[in-house]
Every structure is written in structure tokens, then in C-alpha cells.
Amino acid sequence: MNYTAEEMYAIAHKFETTGNIAEIRPLGPGFINDTFIVKTRGDNDARYILQRKNHNIFPDIPGMMKNIELVTGHIRKKVLAEGGDPLREVLTLTERKPGSMTDEERKAPSGHLYFRDEKGNYWTMCLFIEGSVTYEKADTPELCYKGGVGIGKFQAQLSDFTTPLNETIKGFHNIRWRFTQWDESVRKDAAGRVKDLAEEIGWIDARRKEMLDFWSKVEDGTIPTRVTHNDTKISNILFDDKGDVLCVIDLDTCMSSTSLNDFGDAIRSYTNTGAEDDRNLDKVGISLEMFEAYTRGYLSQRKDNLTASEIGSLAFSARYITFEQVLRFLMDYIDGDKYYKTAYPGHNLVRTHAQYKLLLSMEENYDAMRKIVEKYAE
């Protein structure tokens, strides 16, 4: 991303800040969005997070910002009603300066929350939560438990949220849509690799029915639609210096779907004893200790406002999301490695095999997983 310092300061000045902007510097590796920390100086020094949103991944940035505005507004009301601190317990979006907006921008959905520059890139800003702590990996049962509490708390705060949200990524976690993509990918065989993948393709086809049967329950309302975060890694949860959950951040992927997506995705990432792309499959499997820790934390926040159908499908949701990831890695390999960044030839196939080994482990331990859910749902 090529922006001069002068251009960056001009972009930051589009937003309402307390004090004068004194410094802008990059923050984090920027895998999807480009993120910067903005420091201000004045009567009330503050720091802000400035982001260039990736409109290739998120084609509807106005819709995405409308989702975030609605979700954070709902949580803020809950925090205030409970006597909490809304500046620390929910993401605070920074609005545009009124004088910096055109009439068209004022009329756009959530147009006061983003700026589109002359290059066509979208920028947003939010308040940096001082004194917060993040973790890069949930590598202990204690952190798994805290991760469960964090996502469970986020969902509980939104359990009575009923406004439909914009679909910012088409078909996200919708396995019917993924199978449509899959069938087309196999038919096209863009990289000429299908002939060598009979076994792997069989893994997908053998599970098609049970995965579609699960998704049918979402489509017919047996499993209700709620607000989902869709990126439940531990680094998207902020904690205070005592280790207690403050809030969930990185809300770009918030959409309407089943809350089971968040549980399943967390289990896929938190409980794997190996790496997502581990070449040594002997290392890969589900840790029931970590599964129990996350489940205990999650249900401490959610068991009173989940339906019986949701609780009954929690354990399966881990299989569902892991299967989806097997399909997506293998589909990208068939397509010629167009979506996921790869470090070496065959990387996506290695990922496929590692995720499939995790899926097999979940299937082998499924009864134990269900018993753990039942234990903490009582």
C-alpha cells in the first residue's frame, strides 16, 4: 500500500479525534486490512486505530460498517444498563468530521463512519482501548476457558438482537453454497489436479449428506439465526490486566447466521494439538482437555439463552466447521492456489490432510465431546 505520510495524516484528519494528530505508525502484519495506531496530543491525549478495509475481501464496506454500528450500539446499551464502562467494554467507532463529508456521504448507509479516498480505498477509525491485553494463541486450558467466556459473553449480549445484518461475505459458513462452489471447481479442474485426488475428493463426497442435513436445520429455523462474529481467534478478544474479558474486537465479519459457527470455529483452532498445516499428522488431533475448557467458559455465558437444538448441535458444529475448512483448502488446491497464500508447492494439500486428520479425531471423539457439552449445559 503506497501512501505518503502527508496522505495518511490527511486521511486521519477526516475523523473526529480529541487533540491533534501527532503520530501515525503501522500496527500488526496486516493480513487482510492495513492497520495503524494514531496518537493524539491535547487536553485529552488518546490513541485510535485507523484501518484501510480490504474491499476485495469485503465488497460491501458500507454494509459492513452498518453491521458494526448496529452491533456495537446494542452492546453499548447493555453495558450501560449494567453499570459498566462503554469505552472499555465495547468497540467505540470514531465518526467523520461533519465538515469533511459530502452530501452523498451523509446519505450513505453509515457514511459517517468511513472515508473513501481518491484511490477507491475505504478507511475507518475506532478508539484504542488503553490498558487492554491480548493473546496470540490459546495454548493453555485457562486461555481456552477465557476464550469461551469472551465469545460466549459477546453472543449473550446480542441474544435479543433481532435486526437482520448485511451479508458482507457471500455464503460464509453456508455449506450448501460451498458445495455449489466445490462441484464447479471439480468440474473445471483448473490446475489439472483432480486425477490425483480421488481419495481426498471421496472424503468430501462421503460427508455431503450429513453436512447438508445440519445446514437444513439452519435454513428451516430449527437452529435459530443469531449474530455471529465469524473470527473467534483469541487475539480478537481484549482482556484487562486481571485477565477478565473486556470485549470482542475485529467485527468486520459480523453477520446473521447460527451462533454454532463461532463455537465450531473456535474449537477447530483452539483444540488442535498440531498446526493447521502440520506435515506430521501424528501430532494432529483434538485435545479433549482444551475442548472441555472452552466449552465450560462458553456455556457459563450461553447455556441459559441457547435452545435445545443449539446445545444438541454444539459438538457437531466443530465437525461441520472443520469439514468446511478441509473442503476449502482442497478446493483452492484444485483451483491452482488462488485464494489462500501458500509458502510452497502443495501447501494447500498439506493443509487439507492436516485438517482432515483433525476432523477424523473429532469424529472418533464425538461421543466424549457430546458428554462434555451435556455436563456444562445442565
Buried (B, 14 or more C-beta within 10 A) or exposed (E): EEBEEEEBBBBBBBBBBBEEBEEBEEBEEBEBBBBBBBBBEEEEEBBBBBBBBBBEEBEBBBBBBBBBBBBBEBBBEBBEEEEBEBEBBBBBBBEBBEEBBEEEBEEBBBBBBBBBBEEEBBBBBBBBBEEBEEBEEBEEBEBBBBBBBBBBBBBBBBBEBEEEBBBBBEEBBBBEEBBEBBEEBBEEBEBEBBEEBEEBBEBBEEBBEEBEEBBEBBEEEEBBBBBBBBBBBBBBBBBBEEEEBBBBBBBBBBBBBBBBBBBBBBBBBBBBBBEBBBEEBEEBBBBBEBBBBBBBBBBBBBBEEBEEBBBBBBBBBBBBBBBBBBBBBBBBBBBEBEEEEBEEEEBBBBBBBBBBBBBBBBBEBBEEBBEBBEEBBE
